[in-house]
Amino acid sequence: MAKIADSIDEAPESAALSNAAPSNYSTESGDSSSFTTESAPSEAPKAPRAILNVPGAAVGRRKEAIARVRIIPGGDTFTVNGREFAEYFPNKLHQQLINDPFKVLDLLGSYSVIAKITGGGPSGQAGALRLAIARSLNEIDRENNRAALKKAGFLTRDARVIERKKAGLKKARKASQFSKR
């Protein structure tokens, strides 16, 4: 503990004795190899991704929901069971979840999506649709898309399903209150 306090006390004295600017700050006449307090120049914006003229189709599943998706290059229409995307999924969280594969690949608005979904509830259907879109984008351009989709976790099927009810129990694990006598 004493060593830390001693080193802290010594640091200001040595700086005061030298009467020079600290080495991590650049001065106007300093060399260019030292560090500066200024932020590095921002990188140039990425060029938009090239869109392939190949359609894709895939199936996604989540809980009890099954989504069959066909994506077509060009246009930005999004149809789910014959209805508009925002009308079918009014929840903004579900809309964001479904559009995530396009955002990761910088392809938002470059493909038309036609989806047929059966079974499950809104959350399961949104998860199934996201998996189906990610699989179809992976099918279109595997070399460029797979790494980004895999890293984001969009190609993994979520295997969590509702546990079945067991005999003698009220639900899957809920039992009646124990009575000693």
C-alpha positions as CSV (number, residue, x, y, z in Angstrom):
1,M,0.0,0.0,0.0
2,A,2.8,2.4,0.8
3,K,4.4,1.8,-2.6
4,I,1.3,3.1,-4.3
5,A,1.1,6.2,-2.1
6,D,4.8,6.9,-2.6
7,S,4.5,6.6,-6.4
8,I,1.5,9.0,-6.4
9,D,3.4,11.5,-4.3
10,E,6.5,11.3,-6.5
11,A,4.7,11.8,-9.8
12,P,3.7,15.4,-9.4
13,E,7.1,16.4,-8.0
14,S,8.9,14.8,-11.0
15,A,6.6,16.6,-13.4
16,A,7.0,19.9,-11.6
17,L,10.8,19.6,-11.8
18,S,10.9,18.9,-15.5
19,N,8.7,21.9,-16.4
20,A,7.8,20.1,-19.7
21,A,4.6,19.0,-21.2
22,P,3.6,15.4,-20.4
23,S,4.7,13.0,-23.1
24,N,1.2,11.8,-23.9
25,Y,0.1,15.3,-25.1
26,S,1.2,16.7,-28.3
27,T,2.5,20.2,-28.7
28,E,2.6,22.3,-31.8
29,S,6.4,21.7,-32.2
30,G,6.3,18.0,-30.9
31,D,6.9,15.0,-33.1
32,S,4.0,13.3,-34.8
33,S,4.7,9.9,-33.1
34,S,3.4,11.0,-29.7
35,F,-0.2,10.6,-28.6
36,T,-2.7,13.4,-29.0
37,T,-5.9,14.3,-27.1
38,E,-7.7,14.7,-30.3
39,S,-10.0,11.9,-31.6
40,A,-8.9,10.0,-34.7
41,P,-10.5,11.0,-37.9
42,S,-13.7,9.1,-38.6
43,E,-13.5,6.3,-41.2
44,A,-15.2,6.9,-44.6
45,P,-18.8,5.7,-44.7
46,K,-19.2,2.1,-46.1
47,A,-20.5,1.7,-49.6
48,P,-24.0,0.2,-49.8
49,R,-24.0,-3.6,-50.3
50,A,-24.6,-4.9,-53.8
51,I,-27.9,-6.6,-54.2
52,L,-27.9,-9.9,-56.0
53,N,-30.7,-10.6,-58.4
54,V,-31.4,-14.1,-57.0
55,P,-34.6,-14.8,-55.1
56,G,-34.5,-16.9,-51.9
57,A,-36.8,-19.0,-49.9
58,A,-36.6,-20.6,-46.5
59,V,-38.6,-22.0,-43.5
60,G,-38.2,-20.7,-39.9
61,R,-39.7,-22.2,-36.7
62,R,-40.1,-20.8,-33.2
63,K,-42.2,-22.4,-30.4
64,E,-45.3,-23.6,-32.3
65,A,-45.1,-21.1,-35.2
66,I,-43.9,-22.0,-38.7
67,A,-43.0,-19.2,-41.2
68,R,-42.4,-19.8,-44.9
69,V,-40.7,-16.9,-46.5
70,R,-39.8,-15.9,-50.1
71,I,-37.6,-12.9,-50.7
72,I,-37.4,-11.2,-54.1
73,P,-34.7,-8.6,-55.0
74,G,-35.9,-5.1,-55.7
75,G,-38.8,-3.3,-54.1
76,D,-39.5,-2.9,-50.4
77,T,-42.9,-4.5,-49.9
78,F,-43.4,-6.7,-46.9
79,T,-46.5,-9.0,-46.9
80,V,-47.4,-11.4,-44.1
81,N,-50.4,-13.7,-44.7
82,G,-51.7,-11.3,-47.4
83,R,-51.6,-8.3,-45.0
84,E,-49.2,-5.4,-44.6
85,F,-46.2,-6.0,-42.3
86,A,-47.0,-3.1,-39.9
87,E,-50.7,-4.2,-39.7
88,Y,-49.8,-7.8,-39.0
89,F,-47.1,-7.0,-36.4
90,P,-48.2,-3.7,-34.7
91,N,-45.7,-4.1,-31.9
92,K,-42.6,-2.1,-32.7
93,L,-40.4,-4.6,-30.8
94,H,-41.5,-7.4,-33.1
95,Q,-41.0,-5.3,-36.2
96,Q,-37.4,-4.5,-35.1
97,L,-36.8,-8.2,-34.3
98,I,-37.9,-9.2,-37.8
99,N,-35.9,-6.5,-39.6
100,D,-32.7,-7.2,-37.7
101,P,-31.2,-9.6,-40.4
102,F,-31.6,-6.9,-43.0
103,K,-30.0,-4.2,-40.7
104,V,-27.0,-6.4,-39.9
105,L,-26.3,-6.9,-43.7
106,D,-27.2,-3.3,-44.6
107,L,-29.9,-4.6,-47.0
108,L,-32.9,-2.8,-45.4
109,G,-35.5,-2.0,-48.1
110,S,-33.7,-3.9,-50.9
111,Y,-35.8,-7.1,-50.9
112,S,-39.5,-7.7,-51.1
113,V,-40.7,-10.3,-48.6
114,I,-43.7,-12.6,-48.9
115,A,-44.4,-14.7,-45.8
116,K,-46.9,-17.3,-44.8
117,I,-47.1,-17.9,-41.0
118,T,-49.1,-20.5,-39.2
119,G,-49.5,-21.5,-35.5
120,G,-48.2,-19.9,-32.4
121,G,-48.7,-16.4,-31.0
122,P,-47.2,-13.0,-32.1
123,S,-43.9,-13.5,-30.3
124,G,-43.3,-17.0,-31.7
125,Q,-44.4,-15.9,-35.2
126,A,-42.0,-12.9,-35.1
127,G,-39.1,-15.2,-34.1
128,A,-40.0,-17.8,-36.8
129,L,-40.1,-15.0,-39.4
130,R,-36.7,-13.6,-38.4
131,L,-35.1,-17.1,-38.7
132,A,-36.7,-17.7,-42.1
133,I,-35.5,-14.3,-43.4
134,A,-32.0,-14.9,-42.1
135,R,-31.9,-18.4,-43.7
136,S,-33.1,-17.1,-47.0
137,L,-30.5,-14.3,-47.0
138,N,-27.9,-16.9,-46.2
139,E,-29.0,-19.0,-49.1
140,I,-28.8,-16.1,-51.5
141,D,-25.1,-15.1,-50.8
142,R,-23.5,-17.6,-48.4
143,E,-19.9,-16.2,-48.7
144,N,-20.8,-12.7,-47.8
145,N,-23.8,-13.1,-45.5
146,R,-23.2,-16.2,-43.4
147,A,-20.5,-14.8,-41.1
148,A,-22.4,-11.7,-40.1
149,L,-25.7,-13.6,-39.6
150,K,-24.0,-16.3,-37.6
151,K,-22.2,-13.9,-35.4
152,A,-25.4,-12.0,-34.7
153,G,-27.1,-15.4,-33.8
154,F,-29.8,-15.2,-36.5
155,L,-29.1,-18.7,-38.0
156,T,-29.6,-20.5,-34.7
157,R,-33.1,-22.1,-34.2
158,D,-34.4,-21.3,-30.7
159,A,-35.3,-24.7,-29.4
160,R,-37.2,-23.5,-26.3
161,V,-40.8,-24.8,-26.3
162,I,-43.5,-25.1,-23.7
163,E,-43.0,-28.2,-21.5
164,R,-45.8,-30.7,-21.5
165,K,-48.1,-31.3,-18.6
166,K,-47.3,-34.4,-16.5
167,A,-49.9,-36.8,-15.0
168,G,-50.7,-36.1,-11.4
169,L,-49.6,-32.4,-11.6
170,K,-51.7,-29.3,-12.3
171,K,-49.3,-28.0,-15.0
172,A,-45.9,-29.1,-16.2
173,R,-44.3,-28.7,-12.8
174,K,-46.9,-27.2,-10.5
175,A,-48.2,-29.6,-8.0
176,S,-50.9,-29.3,-5.3
177,Q,-49.8,-28.2,-1.9
178,F,-48.2,-30.9,0.2
179,S,-50.1,-32.1,3.2
180,K,-48.3,-34.1,5.8
181,R,-51.5,-35.8,7.2
